[in-house]
Amino acid sequence: MKFYIGSGFKNAELVNELSKKIQSHGWEHTFNWTKYISEYETIEDLIKYSELEQKGIEQADAVIIILPAGRGTHIELGMAIALNKKIYLYSNQKEEFDIENTVNFYQIPSIQRIVGDIDYAIKEITK
């Protein structure tokens, strides 16, 4: 299986931890955007990375979104929805899915919402 992980910059460490653990189950990470984080990005860099992220989503069998989300994360989620990808929304806080915090697209029945620690998330994603 191939996977892509979308999230905000503040979750970069968690993205990498989740990626390593999923890869240990034989899955392939299509594109890891965290390796290109820089505080000196240009518009050209952003264009290049967005194209690579889009290809990563297109190539993935499953898209994992880690909450709380960043600015571009909901675009990644939208692409995954439009491409009919298997989608996992992961948070270690159940409050992310409470009515006052949630987004209506999080409620799409085909999207699997996962709340718990990272090991529980891995188990749910790779089963």
C-alpha positions in Angstrom: 0.0 0.0 0.0 1.1 3.5 -0.7 0.2 6.4 1.7 0.5 10.2 2.0 0.3 12.1 5.3 -1.1 15.7 5.4 -0.8 18.0 8.4 0.5 21.3 9.5 4.1 22.2 10.0 3.8 22.0 13.8 3.1 18.3 13.4 6.2 17.5 11.3 7.7 15.3 14.0 4.5 13.3 14.3 4.3 13.0 10.5 7.8 11.5 10.5 7.1 9.2 13.4 3.9 8.0 11.9 5.6 7.5 8.5 8.4 5.4 9.9 6.0 3.2 11.8 3.7 2.7 8.8 6.7 2.0 6.5 7.7 -0.8 9.0 4.5 -2.5 7.9 5.7 -2.6 4.3 3.8 0.5 3.1 5.4 3.1 0.9 5.3 6.9 1.7 4.6 8.6 -1.7 6.0 12.0 -0.6 7.2 13.3 2.7 6.9 17.1 2.6 8.5 17.5 6.0 11.9 17.0 4.4 11.5 20.3 2.5 10.4 22.6 5.4 12.4 25.8 5.3 11.8 29.3 6.6 13.3 30.8 3.4 10.9 29.4 0.8 10.2 31.2 -2.4 7.0 31.2 -4.4 8.8 28.9 -6.9 9.6 26.5 -4.1 6.0 26.5 -3.0 4.9 25.7 -6.6 7.3 22.8 -6.8 6.4 21.4 -3.4 2.6 21.7 -4.1 3.1 19.8 -7.3 5.0 17.1 -5.5 2.4 16.9 -2.8 -0.4 16.6 -5.4 1.4 13.7 -7.1 2.0 12.1 -3.7 -1.8 12.2 -3.0 -2.6 11.0 -6.5 -0.2 8.0 -6.1 -1.4 7.1 -2.6 -3.9 4.3 -1.9 -4.6 6.0 1.5 -4.3 9.6 2.7 -3.8 10.2 6.4 -4.6 13.7 7.8 -3.2 14.5 11.2 -5.2 17.1 13.2 -5.0 19.8 14.1 -4.6 20.8 10.5 -2.4 23.4 8.9 -3.3 25.9 6.1 -2.8 23.5 3.2 -4.1 20.4 5.0 -7.7 21.0 4.0 -6.7 21.3 0.4 -4.9 17.9 0.7 -8.1 16.5 2.3 -10.1 17.9 -0.6 -7.9 16.3 -3.2 -8.1 13.0 -1.4 -11.9 13.3 -1.3 -12.2 14.2 -5.0 -9.9 11.3 -5.9 -11.9 8.8 -3.8 -8.9 7.9 -1.7 -9.2 5.9 1.5 -8.9 8.7 4.1 -8.0 8.5 7.8 -8.4 11.6 10.0 -6.2 11.1 13.1 -6.1 13.1 16.3 -5.0 12.2 19.8 -7.7 14.6 21.1 -11.3 13.6 20.7 -12.2 17.3 20.9 -11.1 17.8 17.3 -14.3 16.1 16.3 -16.6 18.0 18.6 -19.2 20.2 16.9 -17.5 23.4 17.9 -14.1 22.3 16.5 -15.0 20.1 13.5 -15.3 20.7 9.8 -18.3 19.3 8.0 -16.1 17.4 5.6 -14.7 15.4 8.5 -18.1 13.8 8.8 -18.2 12.2 5.4 -19.2 8.6 6.2 -16.3 7.0 4.1 -13.7 8.9 6.1 -12.4 6.9 9.1 -11.8 9.1 12.2 -9.2 7.8 14.6 -8.7 9.1 18.1 -6.0 7.7 20.4 -2.3 7.3 20.7 0.0 6.8 17.7 0.2 3.0 18.2 -3.6 2.7 18.1 -3.6 4.8 14.9 -1.0 2.6 13.3 -3.0 -0.5 14.2 -6.2 1.0 12.7 -4.5 2.2 9.5 -2.6 -0.9 8.7 -5.2 -3.5 9.5 
